[in-house]
Amino acid sequence: MARLPAGIRFIISFSRDQWYRAFIFILTFLLYASFHLSRKPISIVKHSKGYENGTNRLRLQKQILKSEKNKPLDPEMQCLLLSDGKGSIHPNHVVILPGDGGSGTAAISFTGALKIPGVIEFSLCLLFAKLVSYTFLFWLPLYITNVDHLDAKKAGELSTLFDVGGIFGGILAGVISDRLEKRASTCGLMLLLAAPTLYIFSTVSKMGLEATIAMLLLSGALVSGPYTLITTAVSADLGTHKSLKGNAHALSTVTAIIDGTGSVGAALGPLLAGLLSPSGWSNVFYMLMFADACALLFLIRLIHKELSCPGSATGDQVPFKEQ
């Protein structure tokens, strides 16, 4: 009897159940990858004027009025336009408003996007913030089942309160950061409060259902707030940073770098929780608190810059080009 080909032997070496698991794994991976590919970066609304005729584009120039030459700059503009905080703006400063298309500007490279101030810091911060968030997403029902002794159905329903808290946390983070114009400081404050909150959650959740509900809402708000803010407003701010000189083609690249780095944490978090949970849930919470501390650590430089500068150190948005 002839020997079976190597390909056939490889196929029959795995059971039907193993092939089914592999198929589900590949299908889930493709669907998840397609989901992230379909996500579009947040839209940036720009008020620009221009007239486009074929490949030629006319740009309007705005001369600074004489009455504005001697007008003192507000602290924010002085901080953004002057790197050393000294000197003065040239009196005949000319601002060129970009046309609507912007087809003459090349897209930024991957390494160029990494050089934008704040991209690396926020990317690594999101890695650890997303690690905490996705660990709760995958392991919270099992934790509630073990601690509060509920069945799987009730534990799953109760775990949704963490997401409810995340909704309010994301809204709160956005409102605070818009009012203060300090993205990194807002994220840092919530991360600073999240670490002790997780420790309290691991302690009081054993005291009853009411304590678990309260801590789920609070933990969800503090954990999901920075995660939501970084993937939306912060990505948009960095994608229109002043160092780009009005190049709007960097937004998608910056958003992909930040969100892609965060996805690494989303994969590591549940994996580490699975490795640590047999030794006790306390070790899982220690890991989550350490991740929050690391996320805060990567924002220290940006927080110091924001607090020492009256303007926003994160965005430094420039919707125009300078010559």
N, C-alpha and C positions, 0 to 999 in steps of 0.2 A: 504494500500500500504506500502510495506516494505521500511524502511529508507535506503537511499543510504550509502554505506560504506564510511568511513572517507577519504580514498584515492581518491575516485571518487569525493567527495564533494570538496576536496582540489584542484583537477584539474580544475573543472568547475568554481571554485571561481575566476579564472583569465581569462581574455579575451584572444582571439586569438592573438591580438596585443602584449599583455604583455608576452605571451609565446614566441612569435617570438623575442622580444627584449632580453629576458633571454637567448634564444638559441644563438643569435648573440654575446651576451656578453661572454658566456661560450666558444664559438668557438674562438672568438678573443683572450681570455685569454690563451687557449690551444695552439693556433698558436704562440702567442708571447712567451710563455714559451718554446715551442719547438725551436723557433728561437734562444733564448739565450742558450739553452742546446746544440745546434749544433755549437755554436761559440767555436772555439778552441783557447787556449792561444797562444800568439806569440811564434814562434819557437826560441829556443836558440841553436846556432851552437857552439859546443864545439870541440876543437882540443885536442883529447885525444888519448892515445895509450894503447892498452891492448890486451890480447889474452884470449879468453874464451873457455874452454874445459869442457862441461857438467856444473856442478855447481861450478867448480873451476875457479877462475879468477886470472891471474897474473898481477900485477901492476908494472910498471917501476918506479924506484926511481932515482931521479936526485940529485946528490951531488953538493953543491955549490962549484964552482971552487976556487982555492986558489987566483987566480987573482981577484976574485969578493969579497973576504972576506973584504978587506980593501976599497972597492969601496963605496963611500957615497951613501946612498939611496936618491932617488929623493923625493921631498916633499910629493907627493901624496902617495907613498908607506909607508913613515914614518908615515903619518897621519892615514892610514888604519890599519897598523900592530901594531902600538903602541897606546894604548888608551890614555896615558898621554903625548905623544909626546916626551918622554925622554927615555933614555936607549939605548940598541943596540940589534940587532938581533943576535942570537947565531950563531957562525961561521960555525957550522956543521948542519945548518938548512937543513932538508930533506923534499922534496916535493914529494908527492905521487900522481901521475896522476890517476884518476878514470878510470875504464874500461868502455866500451861502454854501457853495459847493466845497471849496477847499481842496479841489482836486490836485492843485499844484504842490501840496505838502505831502511828503512821503510818510508812510506809517513808521512808528517807532519800532526799534528792534527789541528783542527780549532783554539783552544786556543794558540797552538804553533805558528801558522801563525800570530795571533794578536800580539804576543810578538816581532815580527820582527820590528825593529825600522823604523818608517815611514808608516807602513801599516794603522794604525788607523788615522793618520793625513791626508794621501792622500785619504782614504776612505771617511772621512767626508768632505774634500774639494771637492771631486767629487760629493757628494750628492748635495751641493749647486750649483756647476758648471752645473751639469746636470739639476737641477731645472730651471735654467735660459735658458738653451738651449732648453729644451722640452716645456717650456712656449712659446717661440718664434715659435717653430715648430707647435703647435696647435692653437695659438691665433693670430699669425701675419697676416694671410689673413683677419680676421675680423677687426683687428686694421687698416689695410690699407684701407679697405672698408669704415670704419667710418671716417677716417681722410682725406684721399685723394679723397673720394667720387667716387671710382671706382666700377665697377661691380665685382661679385664674380670671374669670369673667369680671368680678368686682375689682380685682387688682388692676386689670387693664383699663376699666372705666375710671378708677381713681387716679391712675397715672396721667390721664389727660389734663389734670389740673396743673401739672408742670408746664404744659404747653399754653394753658390759659394764662398762667403767670408770665410766660414768655411774651405773650401778646402785649400785656400792659408794660412789661419791661422794655420792649422795643420802642413803644410809643413814648415812654418816659425818657429813655435815652435820647431819642430824637429831639424831643422838646427841649430838654436841658442843653444839649449840644448846640442847638440853633440859637438859644437865648444867650448862652455864654460864648459861643463861637470857639469852643475848645473841645474838639473831638477826642483827643488823646486823654485829656483830663477826665472827661466824662466816663470813658471806658475804664480808666484807671481807678476811679472812685468805686465803680460798680464791682470791679474785680477785687478790690480791697475788701469790700463788704461781703463778697460771695464766699471767700475762703472760710471765715468764721461761721458764716451761715450754714455751710455744708457740715461743719463739725457739730453745730447745734442740731441740725437736721438728723444726723446719725444718732444723736443722744435722745432727743425728745420724741422721735418717731416711734420709739418703743413704749411710749407712755399712753398711747391710745390713738383712735382714729381722728379725733378733732385736732390733735397736735400735728399729725401727719398732713392733714389737709392744709393747715396754716403754713407749715414749712414748705410744702410743695409749691404753693403760690409764691411765697417769698423767694425761694430758691430759683424757681423758673424765671422770675423777673430779673434777678441779679445775674444769673448765668446767661440767659438769652439776650439781655440788653446789649452788652458789648459785641456779641456775635452778630446781631442784627445790624447794629450801627456800622461795623467795619465792612460788612458785605454790601452795604448800600451807600450811605452818605460819604463814608471815608473813601471808598473806591472811586466814587465820582469826583471827590475833591482832588485826590492824587492824580486822577486821569486828566485833570485840567490844571495841573500845577504850573506855577509861574515860570519854572525852568523850561517848560515845553514851548514857551513863546507863542501860545495860541494854537498849537498843533492839537487838533481834536481827535487825531487818529490813534492816540495812545490809550484811550479810555478802555477799549476792549482788552488790550494786552494787560493793562494794570489790573483790571477786574479778574482776568483769568489767572494771573500770578497769585493774587491774594486768595481767591476762592480755591484755587488748586492746591495751594499750600495748606489751607485749612482742611481740605479733604484728606490730607495725610493724617491729621489728628483725628478726623472722624473715623478712620480705619484703625488707628492704634488704640483709641480709647476703649471700645468694646473688647478688643483682643486682650488688652492688659487687665480689664475687669474680669474676663473669663479665667485668666491665669491666677489672679489674686483672690477671687471670691472663695475658693475652697479653703483658704487659710483664715477666712473671716471677713465680714463686710467692713469692718473697721479699716482694714488695709486698703480696700477699694476707695473709701472716703479719704484716706490719707493721700492716696495717689491723685485724687481729684483736687484736693487742696494744694498739693504740690504743683499741679498743672496750672491752677489759677495764679499761684505765686510766680511761676515762670512767665505766664502771659503778662502779668503786671511788670515784671522785670524788664521785658523788652520795650515797654512804653516809657520807662523812666526818663530817657533822654528827650523824647518828644514832650512829655509832661513838663519837664524843666524848661524847655524852650517856650512852651505856651504860657507858662506862668511868668516867665521873665520878659515876655513880649506882650504888649497890649492887644495885638492882633491875633488872628488865628494862625497857628504855626503848622497846622495840618494841611489846609487847603491851599492857601496862597494862590487862589484862582486868578487867572488872567484871561478874560475873554477877548483880548485884543493882542495885536502884534506891535512891537516897538521897533523903531529904527533910530 
